[in-house]
Amino acid sequence: MKTRLVRIGNSRGVRLPKPLILQAGLTEDVELQVREGAIVIASASRPRVGWLEAARLGHERGDDRPLVGGSSSRFDEEEWEWR
């Protein structure tokens, strides 16, 4: 697909057709990279997506207990001041 750069203030932009946005799965936030003379637009990475739900499910199943008992250290017992 061929398109033109359009002026946006002092910058330039490209209008992306809705079908391309949907096909690529893009949302509001995107990442831009330059690779081998091309500009690549990709979905912004969201490394912690799903963590809240996973923690909630783990708690419901009882999987959120410490793996090792007695994990306190000498620092915890003698030097740390709990308030």
Secondary structure, 3 states (H helix, E strand, C coil): CCCCCEEECCEEECCCCHHHHHHHCCCCCEEEEEECCEEEEEECCCCCCCHHHHHHHHHHHCCCCCCCCCCCCHHHHHHCCCC
